Amino acid sequence: MIATDPQTLIPCPYEKTCSGCQLLDIPYGYQIKKKTSELSQLLKEHGIHTPSQIDFMSAGAAYLRDRLDFSLQEGRLGLYGKNSREIVDIEVCAQLSPELQKWYTEFRKIKWPFTKGSIRLRVGPDGKRGAWLDFANIDIKALLDEQLILKSLLEHAFVEIGQRRKVPVWTGNEFKLKDPELNTWFTTWIQEVPVPLYCHIASFTQPSLKANTLIADKISTWVGQFPDARIIEFGSGIGNLTIPALATAKTVLACEIDALSLEGLEKTVLMLPSNLKDHAAKLTIYRGDFQKKILQDFSQFDGVLANPPRSGLMGFLNPLESLQPQQRPPFFIYMSCFPESMAKDMQRLQSYGYELTEIAIVDQFPQTNHYEVLSLLQRK
Ligand SMILES: C[S@@+](CC[C@H](N)C(=O)[O-])C[C@H]1O[C@@H](n2cnc3c(N)ncnc32)[C@H](O)[C@@H]1O
């Protein structure tokens, strides 16, 4: 955890116009208090019995993000304005890690031959640069035909195009789009060892490599309190929490809807270094929409690890209902960037006999209203 002066204010020339950050006028120390008391209030409103302390883990007051989603609109590159559908042209952003800011500055030199589109830039753990160009089909065709922009972009970065994440390749006289390619765009940790995670630029990853070290550490500490646990995981994605959990778990059943993320996870475990290879055998992958229904007997698991989307766990919790209290998994780790749905799910878990024993905020989104919550619940 990084110690930050509570009086720290982060300068931003777009404070009054850009909608990206909402708390720039509040010193960081007060942001910490605000987020902590908001979460405490939310849990109280939902009748959740809360431990005496909510931990606050920070990787810094700004400059954390290693991926940025932004828009092109009429020659402007940036984020939406406050209460506006107009894009604010942003040259520097207090959210970006220094490496991503450098890449963004470079990227802004391109003059686009069309007026709108969505873009994601990334910088990977080894400094590799990536760009995902999510443009309309007609604009993608224009880009492939124009050739010069893509050629210069490919000198600086790996590029993915469109919703299907196709990769442009120069054949000698034209560009062709080939199938998506997995690369190591993110890192998680197994014990003290960094594990590169295979995925696409367009894949879901947490926003910041630096903040993710705090998350991986917390998850492995909590899972480590229950050695040899058989774990069922909701929303494994590319394996950011799966891999830390594998260190001490007996088995992990990773449940996930997104096939491309699971391809990444499969490649990551295949590529584990030889001293970690044994962990691969503990993992089983299970694909489906598990908010609707899950056909697993939860009494066969010692723990649940959940990191759902904004809508929360929904039907994934149904199998717990029909079990006897002592058949329910003894621990439940819940991570969420959407505390409202998490609090609702916790209400259900509390009614099934779980008690919130530890809770922490990981401030992945300083200067904004958002934050990540990690919580450990245990069966009474
Ligand atoms: C917040 S992300 C977490 C991913 C991963 N734990 C990480 O830290 O990178 C939520 C994950 O839940 C998955 N998901 C969303 N809806 C789902 C569903 N109905 N069934 C299973 N997985 C789902 C998403 O594809 C995504 O990978």
The ligand as a Gaussian input file, in Angstrom:
#p B3LYP/6-31G(d) Opt

LIG

0 1
 C      -15.700000      -8.055000     -13.238000
 S      -15.247000      -9.262000     -14.418000
 C      -14.068000     -10.194000     -13.505000
 C      -13.050000     -10.978000     -14.281000
 C      -11.855000     -11.480000     -13.481000
 N      -12.210000     -11.996000     -12.183000
 C      -10.779000     -10.420000     -13.351000
 O      -10.441000     -10.017000     -12.219000
 O      -10.247000      -9.994000     -14.377000
 C      -16.678000     -10.268000     -14.424000
 C      -16.569000     -11.535000     -15.218000
 O      -17.852000     -12.200000     -15.151000
 C      -18.139000     -12.755000     -16.417000
 N      -19.599000     -12.914000     -16.529000
 C      -20.504000     -11.939000     -16.795000
 N      -21.744000     -12.450000     -16.830000
 C      -21.619000     -13.778000     -16.584000
 C      -22.550000     -14.849000     -16.517000
 N      -23.855000     -14.619000     -16.692000
 N      -22.089000     -16.089000     -16.251000
 C      -20.765000     -16.296000     -16.066000
 N      -19.832000     -15.316000     -16.134000
 C      -20.247000     -14.080000     -16.390000
 C      -17.574000     -11.737000     -17.389000
 O      -17.388000     -12.290000     -18.678000
 C      -16.285000     -11.323000     -16.699000
 O      -15.215000     -12.155000     -17.081000

